[in-house]
Amino acid sequence: MISYASKPWLQHFTEEQRSLPDPPPSVLHSFRAAVARVPDRTALAYFDGRLSYREVDELSDGLANHLAGRGFAPGDRLAVMLQNIPQFVIALLGAWKAGGTVVPVNPMYKTHELTHILSDADVRAIVCSDRAWDGYVRQTVAGSPVRIALTTSDLDLQTRDDRRVLPEGRFQAAGAAGAAGAEAPHADDLLTAARVASGPAVPSSRPERDGIALISYTSGTTGAPKGAMNTHGNISYNADRQRCMLALPDGSVIFALAPLFHITGMVAQLSSAIANGATLALANRFEAGVVLEAFQEHRPAYTVGPATAFMALMARPEATREHFASFRYIYSGGAPLPPAVVEGFRERFGPYLRNGYGLTECTAPCASVPGDQEAPVDPASGTLSVGVPGPNTMVRIIDELGADVPFGTHGEIAVRGPIVIPGYWNRPVESAAALPGGELRTGDIGFMDEAGWLYVVDRKKDMINASGFKVWPREVEDVLYTHPSVREAAVVGIPDAYRGESVKAYVSLRPGRSAEAAELIAYCKERLAAYKYPREVEVLDELPKTTSGKILRRELKVRAG
């Protein structure tokens, strides 16, 4: 008897966890509560620099005043195009205090990608690094809807008079003296502007739950990127859920391993830190050696990142158990987590990597492994469970007609609950297709067991059809990850005159290890059905990835021809 409606996953939670209190209407409400409760606690740590909750409050107030004074009105959009630096958080809070909506932008984007987002979201203001402004953003912004530009340095926090502060206005953006082209706006230095306009934010916004906090653009793998409208309530619910579920000790440090411009970093790190009144430790971009040093300096209790980040940390010969000794929880999200990586990480460093699953459209995690449990591995396929849905979240596995399929049967994952977005920005047709009746059709294929553990098999569009048989790339990748020489693996379908499609694998190798293509093919052949093992294997130095660490199969498919 199919009974997803009975929510079998609730057995994994205590009665207290099942009946979570209503979260605050927004993360800005949580931030103000933290300022009132622990004003002098470090809110942001960036290498040797520190900013307290009080200082972040004052700087974001000043930025809100600057924006309002420049004509930024409630409901306007501010694009934030920065790495993991304190100014990202100040810009986010400043925009929300001014009543605006934030559009997080990957700072690796170039002119074409940025132009689409600025136009599609009708962005009125932008924050970026001074180098990006001088390099191409100034020219890209000219002729766009943008009327306010703010730039900043990504240099380390500086020490002045024995107090840790952000860089002063001497790091003024080179573009501030005047922009090239009549239509390019004048660029102000973000921190200088925030200090000049100091004082309580006027107007001081108090966002409603259904107000749009973020317009988060999808990766655009099946067309032009769409702007998912994450509400203040969506974000606050997931951040507060993590606060209740993990119950980190007061004053803990959360390390921002995932980029803040990605929904995982935005919600599971930044917003979660604010909900906990915790310290958020930042380290700009991910560099494995720098991250290990930051772990030693800040002694974090919690972080979340893609599996590829943990593989990179495992590849560092200097990494030891001591680097990870302070962690209570380490979660992996944003990319598939092979079971071999979980075991290899635990054997070397001690902590157990807990899995999680979510999308931009469900505001980061909709399922995760509870903090006191370990994820089962499906005995038939070797797939590691991504966890169980949270309280107040409904996950179903459905067929092509939207009907429930039996437990253990593959189908599309569908999600409903307070974390699901109301739709895409100015895309009513796409919204109706992806969210019929408010239920998110994820496009991911998975299954659920009778205990409520969810398993993600693969993206629907990535299935390989070999002689009429379905091959899911992740199953082949998981086998490759068990080979002692393989560091990263990605599998794609390639044209085959006889089979229609056949399987090709791309791998990168662990430092100091070697493996020939024939050896890897034979290894898979011993462990997989005849139609599943790769007929070709190509070894690369590095596999292409997004900045959030997800391996780009689509680029490899193009490479394969």
N, C-alpha and C positions, 0 to 999 in steps of 0.2 A: 504494500500500500504506500503510495507516494504521499509524503506529508512534510514538504518543505515548510508549510505554514506553521507546523508545530515547533519550528526553530530548534532542531536537535542540538545545535551548537551551544545553546544556553547552558547545557549541563557542564560546560567547562568553566563557568563563572560562578562566583559566590552570589548569594541572594542580594548582598549589598551592591555588587558590581552590576547585577541585572537591572537594578532600579537606580540608575545614575540620576543625580539631581540635574535640573535644567541648567545648562551652561549659561554664562553671561551672553548678552545679545551680540557681542563682538569681542575680538581680541583687544581692541582699543579700551573697552571697559575693563578687561583683565589687566591691561597695562596700567591704567590709572589706579586700580586696586593695589598693584604691586608697588607703585610709586608711594602710595599712602602707607603701605605696610612696611616696606624695606627700602626707604629712599636712598640710603647710603650703601646698599649692597651693589656689588659690581654687576651691571647688566650686560656689558659687552667687554670681552677681553680679546685684544688683537695683538699677538706677539707680546711685547713688553708693556703695551698700553692698556689702560682701563678707563671705562666710563661707568658711572653709577646710574641707577635708575633715575635719580633726580636730574643728573646732567643730560641724559638722553631725553627726558621729558622737556627740559628747558630748550635744548637744541631743536627738537621736533616742533615745539611751540613756535620758536622763531621762524622755522621754515614755513610753517602753516601761515604765519603772518605775512611773510615775504610773498608767498604764492597768492594770497588774497589781495595783497597790495598791488600785484601785477595783473590782476583781473581774473585769476583762477577762481571759478565759481563752483559751488556745490554741484556734484554730478559730473564735473569735468574729469578728463583722463590724464594721468601723469605716467609716462613711461619711465621705468627704472631699469637702466642698462648697466649694471655693475656686478662685479664679482662679490665674493663673501667678505665684505668690508663693513665697518660700522656705519658708513654713510648710507648703505642700502637700508638699514633699519631706520635711520633717521628720516630718510626720504619717504619710506613706507608710512611711518607714523605721522609725519608732517602732512602727507596727502590726505590721510584719513581724518586728521584733525581739521583740515580745511574742507571736509565734506566730499572729497574726491574719490575716484576709483583708480587703482594702480594697475598698470599694464606691465608685468615683469617681462623683460626682454633679455634673451641670451646675448651676452656681450661679444660672443663670437660671430653673431650675425653680421652680414655685410649689407651693402647698399640695397640690393634687390629685396632681401628678406625684411630689412628694416622699413623700407618704403611701403611694403604691403601692410605691415602692422600699423604704422603711423596713419595711413589712409583709412584702413578698415575700421580702426577703433576711434577715428577722429580725435587723435591725441592732441591735447592743447599744451602740454609741458613735457619736457624730457630731462632726465638726469643721466649723465654718462661720465666716463673718465675724461680727463683733459686730453689724454693721448688719442682716445677715440674721436673726440670732438675735432681736434686738429687734423686727424688722419682722414676722416671721411664723413663723420656725422654732420658736421657743419654744412657741407655741400648737400647731403641727403635731406636734411631738414628744410633747406631752402625750397619754398614752393609747397611744403606740406602744411597741414593744419596747425603745426606747432608754433606757438607764439612766445613761449617762455623756455629758456634753456639754462640749465645749471650744470656745472662741471665740478669735478673734484679729483684730488690725487688719491692714488691707492697706496701711498707710502705708509710705512708703519706709523703707529701712534708715537708721538714725540713726548719727551719729558721736559717739563718747564716748572721751575720753582718747586721741585720735589713732588709735583702732582702730575698724574698721567692724563694727558689731554690729546685731542686730535690735532692734526697739522693746522697751523694758522694760515691766514690768507696769503702768506708769502708763497704758497703753492698755487696762487691764482692761475686759473686756466689761461693758456696763451690766447684763446679765442675771445677773452673778455674785453679786449681793447677795441674790438669791432669785428663783425663777421663779414666774410666775403660774399658779396651779392646783396642786392637791395632787399631781397625777401628773407634773408637769414636773420633770425632774432639775435639780439645781444645775449651773450652768455655770462652769467654771474657765477662766482665761486660759491658752492653750496654752503660751506661752513661759515664763510664770511657773511653771507646773506642771513644765515640763521642767527648769528650773533648780533648783527646790526638790528634785526627785527625782534630782539628778545622781548619776553613778556608773555603773559598768558595768551594762548591762541585765540584770536578773534576772527571769524566765528569759531567757537569750540564745538565741533561736531560730536554728537552722540548717536552713532549709526544704529539703524534698525536692523533686525535679524535678516529681513529680506532685501536689504540694500546690497548693491553689487560692490563687493570689496576688491575683487580682482577680475580682470579679463585675461585669462591665461591661454595663450595660443598653443594649440596642439602641434605636433611635429609635421603635419601635412604630408604623411606618407601616401595618402590616397587622394590628393588634391591640395588646393591652397589651404594653408593653416586656418583653422577656425578658432574664434575666441570663446572659450568656455567661461561662462559667467559664474564665478564662485562667490556666493553671498557671504556676508559677515557671519550669518548663522551657520553656514556650511563649515567655515574655517573654525569658528569657536567651538562647535560641537566636537570636531575631531581632536582639536588641541586639548579640550577639557577631558575628553574620553581618555586620552593618553595620560593626563595628569592623574586621573582616578585609577586607571588600570595599573600603571607602573609604580605609583606611590613612591617617587624618588624622595630621599631625605631632603629636608628644607635646606636651601643654600647649595644644592648640587650644581655641577657644571655639565652643560650639554654641549657637545662638540658638533659643529656644523661641517660634517663631512660631505653631504650632498649640497649642490649649489642652491642658494636661496631663491634664485629666479625659477627653479623647478618646483613643482607643487610639493614634492616630497620634502625638500629643504624648507620651503615656506611654512608648511604645516607641522611636519613631524619634528622639526628642529626649532625654527624661529618662534612660531606661535606656541609650540609646546613649552619652550623656555619661558615665555611671558606668562602663560597660564600657571606655571609652577613658581613664578617669581625667581627663576633660576638665572645663572650666569650662562650666556651664550658665548662660547669661544670660537673665534673666527681665524682663518688662515689663508685668506684670498683664494687662490685656485688650488685644486688638489695636486699636490706633489708628495709622493709617498715618504720621502726623507723628511720633508718639512712637517708632515702630519705626525710622524713618529716623535719628533722633537716636541711638537705641541702637546701630544699626549703626556709626555713626561713633565712638561711645564704646568699644564692646567689640571691634570688628573681628573678627567671627565668621568661621569657616572653612566652616561648614555650617549649613543650616537646611532645614526642610520645612514647607510650608503649602498651603492650598487655592488653586486658581487664582484665586478671587475676591480673595484677599489680594494676589496679585501684580498683579491688575487695579487694586486700590485704590492700591497703591504707584505704579503707572504713571500714575495720575490726579493725583498730587501734582506740581505745577509745579516745586517746589524740589528734587525728586529728581534726582540726577546719577549719573554713572558712579562717582564717588568713593565714594558710599554703599555700593557693591557691590564695591569693588576688593579687599577682603580675602577674598572667598568663593572656595573651591576647588570647592564643590558646592552647588547649590541644587536641591532636589527639590520636586515638587508631588504632593500626595496628598489623598485625602478628598473630592475633587470632580473632575469631568471637566476636562481641560486641552485647550483648543482649540489647534490648530496656529498660528493667527494670533496668539495670545497669546505663544507660545514665540518666534516670530520678532520680534514687536513688542518684547518684553522684551530680547531679545539686541541688536536694532538700537539700542535706546536706552541700555541699561546694560552690555552686554557679556556677562554670563554666560548660558550655555545652561540652560534649565529642563528638568531630567530628570523624566520621568514615573514614577509608581509606582501600584500597584494592590493593594488589600487590603480586608479587612473586620475588624470586631471579632472575628468568629468565627475568623479566621486570624491574630489578634494583630498587626494592622497589615500591613505589606507581604508579599505572597506573590510579587510580581513587581515588578521595577524595571529601569530602564535602567542598565546598567553604567557606572561612572564614567569610562571611557575611550571611550564610544560615544555615538551619537545615535540616537534612536528613528526608525524609518522611518514614513512616512505611506502608508497603503493607497491606491494610485492609483485604485481604483474608487470608494471612498466618501469619501476625504479624511480618514479616521479616523487619529489619531496612536496609535501603539502605546504601551501602558503598560509595555513592557519585556519581560524574560524571567524565567521562574521561577528561584528560587535553587537552588543545589545542595541535594540531599536533599528537594526539594519536587517533587511530581508534580502537574501541571495537565493535565486532559483537557477536551475539548469534547465534550459528549454530547447525544444526542437525548432525546425524552420517555421512552424506555424505559431510559435509562442506557447505551446503546451508543455507542462512539466514532463521531464523524462525520469525514469526510475533512478534511484540511488545507484551509483557506480557506472552509469551510462554517460557517454560523452554528449555534450550539447553546448549551446552558447550560454555564457554566464550573464545573468541579468541581476541588477541591483536596484533596490528601492530603500529610501530612508532619508534622514536629515542631512546626510552628506552629499546627496546627489544634486547637481546643478539644475536650475530651472530651464536652461537652454543655452544656445550659442548666440553670441552678439550679432544682431541683425541677420540671423539665419533661420527664419521660421520653418522652412521646408526641411532643412537638415535637423533642426531641433525636433520636429515632429517624428522624423524617421528614427532618430537615435533614442528618443525619450517618449515612446508611446504611453500615454497615461501617467507620465512622470517616472516610469521605470527605465533605467539605463540599460540599453542593449550594448554590451561592451565590445563585441566583435572578437572576444577571446573564447576559445574552446576549453572546457574543463569538465570536471565531474565532482560530485560530493559523495562521501560515504555516509553510512547511516548514523555515524556519531557526529556528523556535522563538519568534518574536516573537508576543506576545499582544496582541490588540485587544479592547477592551470596546465593544460596540455600544450597549447600554443595559440598564436594568432590564427584566426580563421583563414586569412588570406595567405598564410605561409605554408599551408598544407601542401605536401608533394604527392602527386598522383603517379605512382610507378606501376605500370601494367594494371591499372585499376585498383591497386592497393593504396590505402592512405598511409603516408609516412609523416609523422610529426617531427620536425627538426630537433626539438628539445630532447626527445628520447635518444636520438643518435648523439647529440652533444653531451648528454649526461654520461654516456658510455665513454666517449673520448676523454672526458675529464677524469676518469679513473685511471687513465694511462699515466705512468709516473713522469713522462716527459712533457705532457701537454699542459700549457698554462692557460690558454684561451681556445675556445672552439666555436665555430658557427657553421651551420649546415644550410644549404640552399638546394633548390631543384634546378636542374639544367636540362635543356632539350635533349631528347634521346629518340632516335628514329625508330627504335624497336619498342621501347617501354613507354614512350610518350614523354616521361620525365625520369631522370635518375638522380641519385643523391651525390652531391659534392660537398666535401668538408674543407673548411679553411681552419688552420690552427696556427698558434704561436707557441713557442717552446719555453720551458723553464730555463733560467740562466744555467749554463754549464751542462745542459742536457741535449741529446740529439735523438732524432727519430726520422727514419725514411718513410716516404709515403706508403710504400708497399707494406711496411711493418704496421702502420696505423690501420690500413685497410684490412689486413689479416686479423688484427686485434678486434676490430669491430665485427668482422665476419664470424668470429668464434662466439660472439655474445649477442648477435642480433639475427632476426629472420633474414632469409636470403634477399628479400626485396627491400630491406631497410639499410643494409650496410653501404657505406659510400663506395662508389666505383672510382672516384677520384679524390685525392687529398692534396691540397696545396699548402705549403708552409710559408707563412709570412712573418716578418719581424714583429709587426703589430697589426691587430685587427682594427678596422675603422670603428669609431665610437662617437656617440653624442657626448656633449659636455656633462651630461648626467651619468655617463658611464655605460650606457646601453649599446651593445654591439649592433652595428648597422648592417643587418642582413641585406637590405635593399642595395647598398653599394656593392656588396660582394656578388649579388645576383647580376648586377650590371657588369661587373668585372668578369663574371663567368660567361657572359654573353647569352 
